[in-house]
Each structure stands twice: as C-alpha cells, then as structure tokens.
Amino acid sequence: MVAVTKHGQATIPKRFREKLGIEAPGKVLFRETDEGAVIVEQVRSPSEMRGFAAHSEATTDEPATAILRDKREQDRDDRESEFATGE
C-alpha cells in the first residue's frame, strides 16, 4: 500500500525502486493496460539514451510526422474494423 499526499505525490517502496533501478531524483512512467492494470516503468535519462537510435535497427529515414500519420490511420482502420465486427 502506498500513501498519496494532498499534492498527489506517492512514495514508491524501496524494493520496487531497487528492482526497477529508479534513483532519486528520477522519473517513472505510469502506463495503463487494456485490462486496466497500471504498469510503472523507469524513464531513462537523456544521457543514458544518447546514441540509442544510431545503433537501433528501428531507425528510418521517414519523417516522424509521416510515421505518426501512418500509425494513426492504422489505428483508425483497426477501430473501424472492430466496430464493424462488434468486437
């Protein structure tokens, strides 16, 4: 159990900070799954991420805006398909 202050702050228990490698000051990301579960993930610092893209196979020459546009179209098509099939 974690207490939340009136300012919305919560303390992540030490065992979870150690397991996730979270150091103070640091940042975490709260992500909700489709099932409603909340996942806490460590956010890596920019200095830790430096050079990551250059060594990643996921790099592309396509502009980010074009990638986002394609992804949004794909998501829209998926939603329309789900709506049409009633899933």
trRosetta pair geometry for C-beta under 8 A, 3 or more apart (Angstrom, degrees):
i j d omega theta_ij theta_ji phi_ij phi_ji
2 10 4.8 57 148 -172 124 116
2 11 6.3 -163 -152 63 100 62
2 12 7.2 -11 -116 -101 143 37
2 13 7.0 -120 -86 -35 101 89
3 10 6.9 174 87 -130 42 76
3 11 7.2 19 55 24 81 97
4 8 6.4 -15 -178 -143 109 33
4 9 6.9 154 -157 73 62 34
4 10 4.8 -34 -99 -78 74 96
5 8 6.8 -41 72 28 76 19
5 9 4.5 3 33 52 117 89
5 10 7.5 -159 4 -68 76 45
12 16 5.3 -107 170 85 99 119
12 17 5.2 122 106 -62 112 92
12 22 6.5 16 84 77 151 155
12 28 7.0 99 -56 -19 152 158
12 40 7.2 160 -120 173 129 158
13 16 5.0 82 68 12 84 103
13 17 7.1 -153 98 -8 39 89
14 17 5.5 -56 -144 37 34 112
14 18 6.2 31 159 -17 68 106
15 18 5.9 -54 -147 38 29 110
15 19 6.2 30 153 -20 63 109
16 19 5.5 -52 -141 38 33 112
16 20 6.0 17 163 -5 68 111
16 22 7.7 8 122 23 74 126
16 40 7.3 37 169 83 130 142
17 20 6.3 -67 -143 49 24 98
17 22 4.4 -94 -147 65 74 103
17 23 7.7 113 175 -76 107 33
18 21 7.6 29 -175 -73 28 35
20 28 7.4 31 139 -112 154 116
20 40 7.0 -63 -88 116 159 100
20 41 7.4 -178 -150 -151 124 31
20 42 4.7 164 163 -50 101 106
21 42 5.5 -6 71 -86 90 164
22 26 4.9 177 -168 95 79 154
22 28 6.1 -16 -111 -69 138 108
22 42 5.4 -152 -75 -108 82 99
23 26 5.1 121 70 -49 50 130
26 42 7.4 -36 167 -147 130 87
26 43 7.3 157 170 56 83 85
27 43 4.1 -36 97 53 101 131
28 40 5.3 2 170 -172 132 93
28 41 6.4 151 -165 74 77 39
28 42 6.1 -51 -111 -104 76 36
28 43 6.0 -169 -108 -6 19 93
29 40 7.3 150 75 -157 48 45
29 41 4.6 -20 59 62 100 96
29 42 7.8 -3 16 81 87 9
29 43 5.3 110 -32 -65 96 101
30 38 5.6 -13 -168 -172 98 109
30 39 7.3 146 -159 74 46 48
30 40 6.0 -19 -100 -99 66 68
31 38 7.2 143 72 -159 38 57
31 39 4.6 -25 66 62 92 101
31 41 6.4 16 2 1 117 117
32 36 6.6 -20 -170 -142 105 32
32 37 7.2 155 -153 79 58 38
32 38 5.6 -31 -96 -100 69 66
32 39 7.5 -179 -85 16 18 79
33 36 6.8 -39 71 29 78 20
33 37 4.6 9 31 54 120 88
33 38 7.8 -140 4 -73 80 21
33 39 6.4 83 -41 -23 96 110
44 48 4.3 -111 179 84 107 131
44 49 5.3 125 108 -52 120 96
45 48 4.8 97 57 4 78 102
45 49 7.2 -156 94 -2 42 90
46 49 5.6 -66 -147 44 35 107
46 50 6.6 61 151 -53 67 85
47 50 5.6 -21 -153 -12 36 119
49 52 4.8 -54 -169 -5 66 133
51 54 5.2 -57 -159 37 59 118
51 55 6.2 36 152 -7 85 109
52 55 6.5 -81 -159 46 27 94
52 56 6.0 32 152 -38 69 115
53 56 5.3 -54 -138 24 34 119
53 58 7.7 -83 -136 77 70 91
53 59 5.5 105 174 -88 82 106
54 59 7.2 45 -111 -67 23 151
56 59 5.5 124 79 -32 88 88
60 67 7.2 125 70 -76 142 127
62 66 5.1 -109 175 80 99 126
62 67 5.6 116 113 -56 117 92
63 66 4.7 92 65 5 85 103
63 67 7.2 -152 98 -5 45 86
64 67 5.5 -54 -149 37 37 113
64 68 6.2 36 154 -18 69 106
65 68 5.7 -54 -146 39 31 111
65 69 6.2 36 153 -23 64 106
66 69 5.6 -49 -145 34 32 114
66 70 6.4 33 155 -18 64 105
67 70 5.9 -56 -152 37 29 110
67 71 6.3 28 152 -18 65 109
68 71 5.6 -56 -145 38 32 111
68 72 6.2 33 156 -20 66 105
69 72 5.9 -55 -148 36 28 110
69 73 6.4 28 153 -18 63 106
70 73 5.7 -56 -150 36 31 111
70 74 6.3 32 152 -19 65 106
71 74 5.6 -54 -148 37 32 113
71 75 6.3 33 153 -19 65 105
72 75 5.6 -52 -146 37 32 112
72 76 6.3 34 154 -20 65 105
73 76 5.7 -52 -147 36 31 112
73 77 6.3 31 154 -18 64 106
74 77 5.7 -54 -148 37 30 111
74 78 6.3 33 152 -21 64 106
75 78 5.6 -53 -148 35 31 114
75 79 6.4 31 154 -18 65 104
76 79 5.8 -54 -149 36 31 110
76 80 6.3 30 153 -17 65 107
77 80 5.7 -54 -146 38 31 111
77 81 6.2 33 154 -21 64 107
78 81 5.7 -56 -148 36 29 113
78 82 6.4 30 153 -19 65 105
79 82 5.7 -53 -147 37 31 111
79 83 6.2 33 153 -20 65 106
80 83 5.6 -53 -146 36 31 113
80 84 6.2 30 155 -20 64 107
81 84 5.8 -55 -146 36 29 110
81 85 6.3 10 160 -3 65 111
82 85 6.2 -67 -143 47 27 97
82 86 8.0 -121 166 51 55 9
82 87 4.8 -93 -149 68 78 96
83 86 7.6 30 -178 -73 27 35
